[in-house]
Amino acid sequence: MNENIFLVTASLSAPLSLILLSVLPGRKTAPIFTLLLMSVPSIIYSYREPLILCAPICAAAAFFIFKSHDNDGRPAKERNLNINEARERFEKEKKEFEKTAENEKKFSSLYVIIKALSETLDLKSSASLLKEKISAYLEASELSMFLVKGDRAEKVFGEQDLKDVLEGCEGFEKADFISKGGRFYYAFRDNQAVFFFFSAESANAPEKMKEKFEDLSLEIFPALKRISLFARIDELSVIDGLTGVYRRGFFDEKLNFEFSRAKAFKTSLGLMIIDIDHFKKINDTYGHQAGDSVLKKVAAVIKENVYETDMVARYGGEEFVVIMPRAQAEGALRKAEHIRKLIESEIFEAGVEKIRITISAGIAHYPKDAETVSDLISKADTALYKAKESGRNRICQWQH
C-alpha cells in the first residue's frame, strides 16, 4: 500500500511541479519548489530497485526546468526579450530626456532674452546681457548684432565693424543666411527690408545655425519692433523736420549733460556756432523753397564732417551748433575750417539758378574759455559775431 502511494506521488511530482510553476510565474521561489517537488519523492522511493532510475530522471527534469527559467520564474528566451526591450526603452527615454533638457535650456535662454528686451527702450543699456544670452543660445564664440534704422545700420553689440560684416554678407543681396567657413550671417526682414542682422562664429553645422537664427528672430522680433517704434517716436520729437538735425530743446539738454560730464571727469568741451552768411538775401532773391534747400544741404555737410561723438543741432533760423566732447582747440578749429571750405566750394541749386554761399562760425571751450554753460554759449556767440564783423566767411575762436 505504502509502495503504491510513493509510486503515485513520484509519478505526479513532475506534472504538479509544472502546475506550480505556471501558478507562480512571478515568484522567485517557483524554481526551488519545482526542484524539491520533482526530486524528493523520487529520492524517497528510489531505494526500491525496480524504480531506481526514477530519481535521476526526475532530478534531471527538475534541473532542466530550473535552468530554463530566470529568477522570476520566466523562460530564458522571454527574459532576454524583455532585457532587449528594456534597453531599447531606456535609450528612447534617455534621448527624450536629453531633448527635453535641451529644449528647457533653449526656452530658458529665450525667456531671459525676451524679458530683457521687454523691460527696456534702449538696446545699449541691455547690450551686455543680450550678447551673453544670445551667444549662449546660438552657441556662438563671437557674435555681433546690428539694427537697421532707415538708411543706416547701428551696432547693438559685438566686436565686428559694420563694414566688415557688410563685405562678408555682400549686403544680404543674394541670401538672408550665409555661411563662410565657420562664420555665419543672418538677416531678418520686415516688409522685405532688412530689420536686424547678426554675424556669428560657431562650430555648429550651417543647418543648425540657420534653424537657431530663425527661431530666435521670430521670438525677439516683436520686442525689437516695439523698441524701434518708440525710438522713432522719440527721435521725431527731438529732430528738426526740415534739416534732420536735433532741435534746440534737445541741444540744451545735451549741452548741460556734456558740460556736467566734462566737469566731473575733468575733460574739455567745445562748442561751435555756425551761421549762414546773408541767408535773408537768399530767401528774398530765390524764395523760401530755395532757402529750405540750402538749410538742408548745409546741415548735411556739417553732419557728415563731424565725429560720431559730436552732436549737431539747429539753433534757430539759419544757425547751427555743434557740441564737441573732449575737443582740443586746434582740432576744433581745423574741423570748422574744413566745413567752411566745403560749403564755400559747394554749388547750391535754386530752381534753375546755381548759387554759392558761405558760413561764419565762432568757437569757445570749457574750461579754457568758460566756467558755466551760459558762459560757454555766450563766448561762442561772441566769437561768431567777431567773425561776421571781420568780413564773414571765416572762423573765430574766443579770445580774451
RAFENHU-V725904 format. One record per run of one state. SS is the DSSP state (@ for helix, = for strand, . for the rest). FROM is the first residue (numbers start at 1). TO is the last residue. If there is no record, write none. Layout:
SS,FROM,TO ; SS,FROM,TO
//
This chain:
.,1,1 ; @,2,23 ; .,24,29 ; @,30,45 ; .,46,48 ; @,49,51 ; .,52,52 ; @,53,67 ; .,68,68 ; =,69,69 ; .,70,74 ; =,75,75 ; @,76,118 ; .,119,122 ; @,123,138 ; .,139,139 ; =,140,149 ; .,150,151 ; =,152,157 ; .,158,161 ; @,162,172 ; .,173,176 ; =,177,180 ; .,181,182 ; =,183,190 ; .,191,192 ; =,193,202 ; .,203,205 ; @,206,238 ; =,239,239 ; .,240,245 ; =,246,246 ; .,247,247 ; @,248,265 ; .,266,268 ; =,269,276 ; .,277,278 ; @,279,286 ; .,287,287 ; @,288,304 ; .,305,310 ; =,311,316 ; .,317,318 ; =,319,325 ; .,326,328 ; @,329,345 ; .,346,347 ; =,348,350 ; .,351,352 ; =,353,355 ; .,356,358 ; =,359,366 ; .,367,372 ; @,373,389 ; .,390,394 ; =,395,397 ; .,398,400
//
